[in-house]
Amino acid sequence: MTEQKLYDLLQDMTLEEKVNQLLQLPARMYEGEGAVTGNLAEEKYSQEEIWQAGSILGLHGASALRKIQDKYMEGQPHHIPLLFMLDVIHGLRTVFPMPLAQGASFNPEMTERCAAAAAKESAVSGVHVTFAPMADLVRDARWGRVMESTGEDPYLNGLMAAAMVRGFQGSDVGEKDRVAACVKHFAGYGAPDGGREYNNVELSEHALREFYLPAYEAGIKAGSELVMTSFNTLDGIPSSGNRRLMRDILRGEMGFEGVLISDFGAVEEMIAHGFCEDGSEAAKKAILAGVDIDMVSDSYCGHLAELVRSGEVEEKLVDEAVLRVLRLKNKLGLFENPYKDGDAAREREVILCEENRKLAREAARETFVLLKNEAGTDGVPLLPLKRDKMLAFIGPYVDCKNLHSAWAICGQAEDAVSVREAVTEWRCDEGIMFATGSRMLDSKERLDRSGITGTRKPKEEGMSAVEAGKQADLMLEQAKEMAARADAVVLCIGEHHLQTGEAASRADITVPEVQMELFREICKINHNVAVVLFNGRPLDLREISEKARAVLEVWLPGTEGGHAVVDVLTGAYNPAGKLPMSFPYCVGQAPVCYNHYATGRPCQGKDDPVFFRSRYIDIPNEPLYSFGYGLSYTSFSISPVWLGSETMKQDGGSQNAAVTVKNTGNTGGTETLQLYIRDVSASVVRPVKELKGFKKMFLEAGEERTVIFEITEEMLRFYTITGTFASEKGRFQVWIGNSSDTENMAEFVLI
Ligand code: BGC
């Protein structure tokens, strides 16, 4: 449809029809299931509103969506098609590793492929829009949604957000098998005070612009069709009513022209925030701020028409919002084909197809991070596992198929490959033993969020405390007996999959105590323990890291998790992941990140004799495992940094920084070289290190390669004291290494 026709259509619509285009209702009102993450007062909506709402959230399935679309369009005065939106965050039915894990791959190209595969599964299921990528920068491991972010670094997050947008949308969202992307949650949602979900956010203008906005902007520049507001306040203003944030920064500065949708109920929640007296004021503030679609609140449909009639809101604002929604429907080609790619026959072909499973396996193993790998009692590194050894696989994750993490709402546990299943494919002889060892959680801690109903209720135990205790003792005894017979133990432990995700902040970021008890018991019996860690957030790993010989971080790896774990444990794939988020020493250190400022009294390491230093007196300043860290089954040497020149011109200058990297081990492996830069002194203080580039490469044993990074003036820009992005002359330090801890540094001066 031409722009003129869209405009004519708009002119022909009544005010009520227009307002209904701005309403989004959830699946449940259309006989579906779907996630409900907030208040759902179904009685507030009339049948007419329900069947004239412009979009639906949370439905999928080609046949069901076709029926709803037909019924809707028939009853719609202008037969405008509905938009179907769904949270496809890291896969539809084929679940790829959670986004934080994808961050660990340092491979945006792989992330783009995962997003494209997810888009295809979604598109054939009739979905038009996905609520991804989440581009929120995260530094606080207590926050449950860190799993949905790609980590703590603005540069890496920006590359990942853009890759996801490209993967979902392709070059044109109207193309076959593509869905529209939605960058969320604008802005700053990843920095809630104290790591507590939905909490207030306090960010200086400087921090917002330097660290938090770049990844959203990268997703927007990559062409994301939608942006979602966040639940939090910023400068005391909830995002959905924040005019400066939405109109000036998002639309004005970033040039975003697509649809701005509120988060679930966020417009109405401005009342609870204490920012609006009632629904009418909430609707007014949201439309003035520039929110186009009101997701699951009756603020717009209940009050917007009246606000226009009374002259409190100009109709022009409603028209602009509706036009944006119509344009999106048009870009998706819905006026010509309201089902887009929804096709029941193709659904059967595409969903969970071999190709997607293969990609899920490839992706998962690329996200695993080897945190530790010491020699076992036989004097050789514990991992990879040896084929001729007696091995005991112990822990609640051995048989667990809930490997999907939160926000994989279409993922089915039965589709996933467990560790036991994958190990059995590898080796099926009497040298392999399996035991659960312990429950995932203590019986008192059970969580049930099945169907995500918005409430959390304890799961029925169906077993008395005495029975449960006996069963636990038995599990432990079996595990101990196996550990005693085994040459090595692979202990598969971690967080329960419901301990992370939305509304799952934790103040205690440890592996659940029942599993720690198992860990301690097994370590007493067997001195070759490799821990395979399943989790949705950085955890306090002090004890595990100290006692286990090897630790492999596998996050929540998705449908092909078991296969990927065995690929890495056996050395069929050499681990190459790097941490995208610091693992704090303990919870008291959170939030912690590598790109912090120096302070006026920087601590010079743990032996610094000066008392009045910026440090803790009881723990180190450094995280247990830093951003960018990750080992391999081989080793690499990196030469000192070579710089093209000791000076670089500010005006159009650039220069090269290079190192030679060599695989010094006996097996081929992948290393990710990371370029960090520091502006030593500037008009505002600069982070002690900032990631500015990385290169990931495979080297055969003994192979060496010279790796060159180009440093441009643009890479040296920052948000200066004048409130603009610019570089400033002076001294710069440049590091090239294989983690943010690198000390491999050279200097130049920008002149
Ligand atoms: C989440 C969003 C999500 C939305 C719709 C909200 O609770 O914050 O990220 O897209 O629900 O499901």
Boltz pocket constraint, residues with backbone or C-beta under 6 A from the ligand:
constraints:
  - pocket:
      binder: B
      contacts: [[A, 35], [A, 37], [A, 38], [A, 57], [A, 87], [A, 131], [A, 184], [A, 263], [A, 264], [A, 502]]
      max_distance: 6.0
